[in-house]
Amino acid sequence: MNTKTLVLSSLLTGGVLFSCNESKLLDQVNPNQASTATFWKTSDDAIKGLNAAYSGMQDRRFSLWIRFLTDLSSDEGYSQSPWTDLGNLSKFIVTDYNIPMNRESFEAAYQGIYRTSQVLENVPNIQMDATLQKRILAEAKVIRAYFYYNMANIWGNVPLVLTSQTLGDRPKQSTQAEVFAQVIKDCQEAAVDLPESYSGQDVGRLHKYSAIALMGKTYMQQRKWTEAAAAFKQIIDKTPTRFDLVPDFKDNFTTLLENNKESLFEIQYYDENESKVGGAVNYDVAGGSESSERAQFFGLRNTNGFSKGGWCDGQPTKWLYNEFLKEKDKSGKVDYRLDYTIFYGGSTLKPHGYSYADLTKLAAGSDYLPDRDRFWIKYTNYYQATDSYFSGINDRVIRLADVYLLYAEALNELGQTAQGIPFANKVRARVNMNELPLTLTQAAFREQLRHDRVVELAGETQRFWDMKRYGILGPELAGPDAGKKPANLSDFDTDFTTYQKGKSELYPIPLYETDANPNIKQNPGW
């Protein structure tokens, strides 16, 4: 036992009184603890610092809550959570601006950005291999761009912090356009110094095309079709050698084929890194789990005799289910993607070994009613014994199917409809859907693409951004059932009954932030 421990032990057990000067005995610096002055010295330190920045994207405060701020805000999802604040998010009702889903995700994003600032400020001063040094800085820029891309979409006008903050800083608010411009700048600069691919233990790191893909998506959100098409073309030119669609759609959402040829930007998770204290989940960012909690919050609802699912705080809408029924494939069958996106009455899957009929029987009329209850399958561990807090399924942030459909959209908006249709057909061909004719009009292909993106990308945090880009958000989406039926019974997403144009497009900036920083104005309508 060292001296510090002895002093502390004697104080706690003996109730010794001490003066202010004596109390300094407790205020000792641990010589073994790294600090800014001692840490950033070697290339190994640079890699460790960068890895810490990567872990910011894993942080459950951001990676989990963003699902509720995107998937459930769109017409794809709704919530029946008994946690009122959580359930109200999909209805665009936020009475406490500091609820965890809003505040924690905002906070975690800036903490992640702070880590990238540490890398960008300190790594240039390390004597190390120049190529590796440039790569590390480039990776940090893409991580920063990832956070700002999401923040600009969720909260709009946020402070654009590009250096390490101190406690006294009160950064000015930037416009959404300024934040998007920084995302593009970071991605452009990063793409120059990033490799095209990695090998060995570096597989999964952000590469040149991760940056280009994120840049293209940022252009799309601003409806800059020419710039977006040019970005996506760089990726498409690398198909099928470097990138390609994997043969089976479902392999994009399990642990079995991660970092595959379809993946362009992937957040890594590990189910073996469980971190518990006394049986409870340890949320500490530094020592906590590197696992995803999506499956726990979106998994099948537990019921009588079944406890292998999750909390089911988010579910797919009936509207989404209906989208999959709009087209049959070449063999006259229901879209293959339905079974690997939604669990419903009639599904061919047996998640965790149970058919839908099995669970209906166990629930004895209280749950798993085919006309009422549908659940997420995508990104759950349905093929394993159980779901839990510790899912190892990587998050495919951007994949080639997304890029193909966005490229087709950009070309269509540029009046090059016939040139865009083949890229939509590539995505459709994988699941045996009928080929779209090259004679479709621009308007018809626009509507078809909106459908194709739903059935391909449902539950992947894309739809709410798409709806913003399309300009279709509004209370009219609740349809004639507005205020009459819940979203699991209506053919419309009735959660949009309480949507307010000019307000609900963005979430409120957390109150703790606007209270602490007079330079930040609250979003319109909040």
N, C-alpha and C positions, 0 to 999 in steps of 0.2 A: 504494500500500500504506500503511495507516495505522500509527501508532506501535505499537498493540497487536500487530499482525501482525509487525512488525519485531522486537519484543522476543521474541515466541514463537519466531520463526524462528531468531534468534540462539541461543536457549537449546537448541533442538532440534539445531541443526547444530554448535554449538561446545561443547556439553557444559558450559556455564557453571554453576558452583556458585553458589547464592544462599541467603541467610538467609530466615527466616520473614517479616521485614519486606519484603525485596525480592520475595518471592513474591507479595505483594499487588499487584504490577504486573500479574499475570495475572488477578487477581480484579476485573475492571472491569465496570461496568454498561453495557450497550449502550444509548445514549440513544435509539436508534431502536426499541427493543423495547417493546411495550405492557406495562403492568403494571396491577394493580387500581387503583392511584392515578391512572394517566393514561388508562385506557381508557374507563371507563363515564361518558362525558361527553355524548354526543349520541344522537339517535334512531337514527342509523346504527350507532353502537356497540351499541345495544340489539338491533337486528336481527341484527347479526353474532354477538352473544353467543347469541341464540336459535338461529341457524342452527347454531352449534357444539353446542348441546344436541340439535338434530335429528340431527346426525351421529353422536351416541352410539347412536341406534337402528340406524344403518347399520353400526356397528362389527362387523367379522366375528367378533370374539371372542364377541359375543352373538348376532348375527343368524344365524351359521352353527351354533354349538354348540347353540343352543336346539332346532334340528331334531333333533339326536340325543337330547336330553333329553325330547323330546315324541313326535314321530312314531315314532321307533324304540322308545320305551318302550311304546307302545300295541301292540295286536294288528294294526295295519296294517303295521308295518315290522320288519325284522330286519337284521342286519349280518353279512357274511362278510369284514370288513376284516382284512387281515393285521396291522394294528395291534391287538394283543391287547386293550389297555385300551379302545379304541374299540369293538371287536367285542363286548366283554363288557357294555357299557352296556345293550344291548337285553335282556340276560339278568339285569339288576339286580345285577351283580357289579361292585363298585368296591373294589379293594384299596388304591389310592392316592387319597386324598381330594383330592390336589392335581393330579390329571390335568388337562390343559388344558381339556377339555370342561367340567369342573366348576369349576375355579378361575378360568379366564379369563372365563367367562360371569358368575360371581359378581362378579369384580373389575370387569369392563366395565360391569355394571349400576350399581354404586356410582359409577363414574366418570361415567357418564351422569347419574345423580342429582345428583352434585356440580355438573355444569354447569347443571342446572336451578336449583340453589340459588344459583349465582352470578347468574343472571338475576333470580330472585325477590328477592334481597337488594339488588341494585344498580340495577335499572331504576326502582324507585319514586323514586330520588333524582335521576333525570334530568329536566330541564325539557324536556318534549316534548308532543305532542298527546295529550290524555288518553284518547281512544278507542283510539289505537294502543297506548298504554302498557298499558291494560287487556287488550287483545288479546294482547300479547306475554306478559304474566304468565299469562294463561289458557292459552296454548299450552304454556308451560313446565310448568304443573300437569298437563296431560294427558300430556305426555312422562314426567313423574315417575310418574304413575299407571300408565302402561304398564309401566314397569320394575317397580314394586311388585306389580302384578297378576301378572306372570310369576314374580317371586321368591316370592311367597306360595304359588303353585301348585307351584313346583319345590322350594323349600327349607322352606316352612312358616313357622317362627318366625324371622324375621330382624330385625336392628336397623332401626328406623324412624328414619332420619336425615333431618331436615327443614331443616337449616342446613349451611353449609359446614363441613367437618371440618378439624381441624388434626392434626398428627402425633401429638399426645398424647391425642387423643380415644379413649375406649373406650366406645362407645355401648351402651346396654342392649338386650337382646333383647326384641322385641315378639312377641305371639302372632299367629298367622295371622289371627284375627278382627280384631285391632287394625290390621293392615296392610290388610286388605280395607276396613275402615272409613275409613282414610285415602284409599284409592283412590276410594271413593265421594264423600268430602268434596271431594277435588280436582276430580273430574269435575262435581259439582254446582256448585261455585263457578265453574269454567271455563265451563260451558255458558251462564252468565248473560252473560259478556263476549265470547264468541266469535261471529263472524258465521255465518250459515247457509251461506255459500258464498264462494268467492274467484274472482278473474278474473286473467287475464294470468299473470305470473311467480309469483304467489302460489298458483296452483292446485296442490294437493297438500299444502297446510298443513292442520293439524288444525282442524276447524270444530266448531260447536255439536253436531252429531250424532255426531261422532267421540267426544266426551266422553260423550254420552248412551248410545251403543252400548257403550262400555267399562264404563260404570256398570251397564248392564243385564246384561252378562256377569258382572260381579262379584256381583251379586245372585243370578244363577243358580247360581254355584259355592257359594253359601251356602244354596241351595234356598229363597230368599225369593221365592216365585213371584209374589205380588201386586206387590211392588216392581219385579221384573223386567218383568212384563207392562206396568206403567204406563210404564216407561222405553221399552220397545220400541214401545209404542203411539204415542209422540211421533214416532218415525221413520216408522212405517207411515202415520200421518196425512199424511205428506209424499209419499206415493206416489200416482200415478206421475209427478207433476210434477217433484219434486226428486230422487226416487230411483226406480229401477225395475230389474228384472232385464234384463241385456243379452240380446239375442235368442239369441246363440250362447254356450253354456257355455264353450267353449275360449278365448274372447276375454278371460277373466279372468286368464289365466296366460301372456301373451306381452307383448311391448313394443308391440304394435300398437294397443291400445285401453286405455291406462292412465288412471287417475283417471276412470273412466267412471261412469255413473249408479248402478251397483250397488255401487261402492266407498264405504265409510264411513270407513275408516282405512287409509291406505296409506303404506308406507315406500318412499321414492324411491331408485332406483339408476340409475347411468349407466355404460354400458359404454365410453364414450369417455374416461373419466377413468382410464385405466390408469396405474399408477404402478410402474415397474420400476427396479431398480438392477442394472446388469450382467446384465440378462436375467431376474433373479429377481424374484418378487413382493415389493413393498415393503409390509410390514404396519404401518408407522408410522401411527398414528391421525391425526396432524395432516396428514401429507403423502401418505398412502396413497390407494388407490383408493376410489371411492365406488360400487363394484360389489358384486354379490352372488356369493358363492362356492357357493351351494347347487347349481347345475348341475354344477360341477366335482366335488363330492363325491357327488352322487346321479345323475350322468349315466350313460349306457349304458357298459357295461364294454368297454374296448378289448381287441381280440383280434387274431389274425393277419390282417394286411391291413386293419385298421380301427383308426384312431387319432383319431377325431373325437369320442369320448365323454369320459368322466371317470373317476374312480377307483372309482365304484360302491361306496362305503362303506356305503350304505344302500339296501335293496331292499324292494319290497312283498312281503308274505307271500302264501302260497297262500290263506289264509283271506280276505284282502281280495279277491283275484281272484274267489273263489267268491261273495262278496257281490254282485258285479255280475251274476252269472249267475242269481240267485234270481228275478228278474222280467224278463219280456220287455216291450217297449213295445207300443203299440197296433197296430203293424204286424207284431208277432211277431219283432222284431229284438232283439239284445242291447242293453242299456243304452248309449246313445250316449256316456255319460261314461267308459266303460271305456277306449276307445281314447285318450282325452285325459288319462288318469290313469296307465295302465300300458302298457308295451310287452311283448307276449306273443306266443306262437305263434298266428297267426291274426289279428293286428292288421292293420288296413287302412293304417296309417301307414307311411311310409318316412322315419324320422328321419335327417337328414343325407344323405338320398338312398338309404338302404339299407333293404330290407325285412327282416323277421325271417328269412325263408328265405335271403336273401343272407348274413346274418351267421352263420347256422347252417352254411352251406357254407364260409365263410371260416374258421370256428373248427375245422372238420374234426373234430367230435365232442368237442372239449374245452370248448365253451361254447355258449350260445344253444340249449340243448336245450329244446324246447317244454314238456315235462312237468316241467321243473325250474327254468328260468331266466326270471324276470320282472324288469322294470326300471321305474323311474319315468320317466314322460313329463311329468307336470305340473311346471311351473316349470323345465323344461329348454329349451334352445334347439334343439329337434328340427327346427324349421322353417328353421334357418340352417345354414351349412356345417359348423360345429363348435361344441362347447362349450368353455369355458375358465374360468379364475378370474374373468373379467371379464364377468359376466352383467348386463345392464341391466334384467332383468325385475323390476318393482316387486313388493313383498310386500303382497298384499291381506290385511291383518291381520284386518279385519272387513268382510264384504260383506253385502248385503241378503239373499241366500239363507240365510246363517247366522242373521240376525235373524228372518226368517220362521219358520224351523224352531224357534228358541228360543222365539219368541212362542207358537207352537203347543204346544210342550212345557209352557210355563208355564200356558197356559190349560187344557191337559189335566190337569195336576196340581191345578188349582183346580176340577176337576170340570166344566169348560166344553169338553168334548170336541168337540161339534158345531161350536162356534165356532172351535176351533183347526184343524180338518181343512182348511178352505179355504186356509189359508196354506201348509200342506204341499203342497196340490194346485197352488199357484202354481209352486212349485219343480219339481214333477213335470211340469207341463204344458210347461215349456220344452224338455224332452228327450223329449216325446211318450210319457210313461209314463201308464198308466191312472189315471183319477181314483179317489181313495179315497172310498168311500161314507160319508155323514154318519152312518150307523148303527153305525159301529165302536164297540166298548166302550172304556172308558178304558184297560184293560190291553192290548187289541189295538192301539190307536193308539200307546200308549207303545212297544211293541215295533217297530211300523212306523216310528216316528220315529227310533228308534235305528239302524235300517237306512238310512233316508233320509239321515241325517246322515253316515253312513259313505260312501255312494256319491257324495254331493255334495261333501263336504269332505275327503276322504282326502288326506293329505299336506299339510295346511294347519295343523298344530300344534293341532288341535282335539280329536282323538279321546282322547288320554290324559286331558285335563281332563274330557271327557264321561264317560269310564269312572269317574273319581273321583266325579263327581256321581251317577252311576247306582248306585254302590256295588257294582260287579261285578268289581273287581280281585281277583285271587287265583290261586294255582297251579292251580286247577281249569280255568283257561282253556287249559292245556296239553293237556287231554283225555287220551284213552287212549294217545296217542303220546308222552307225557311221557318225556323221556330216551331216546327211541328213534329219532325222526326229526327232521331240521332243519325249520325253519319254511317252507322252500320246497317241501317234499315232503309235509308233514302238512296235513290240513284244519283243524288247530288251531295256534295260535301256541305252539309248544313252548318258546319262549324263557321262557315263564311257569313253566317247571318249577322254576326257582330263585327265583321270586317269594316273598317272605316277608311275610305280612300283619302290619301294625303297624310295618313297617320300610320296605318298598320303595315305599310311597306317596310318599315324599319322598327326595330325594338328600341325601347327607351334606354338611354345611357344610364348606367347605375347611379342611384342617388348619391352614394358615397363619393362618387367621382365628381359630379357636378357641385356637390357641397364643398368639396376640398379644393376645387380648381375653378376660380371665377372666369377663366378663359374658355370654359366649355359651356355651350348653350344646349339645352335639351332639344331632342328631336321634335319636329312639328307635331302638334296634337297631343303630346304627352305632358 
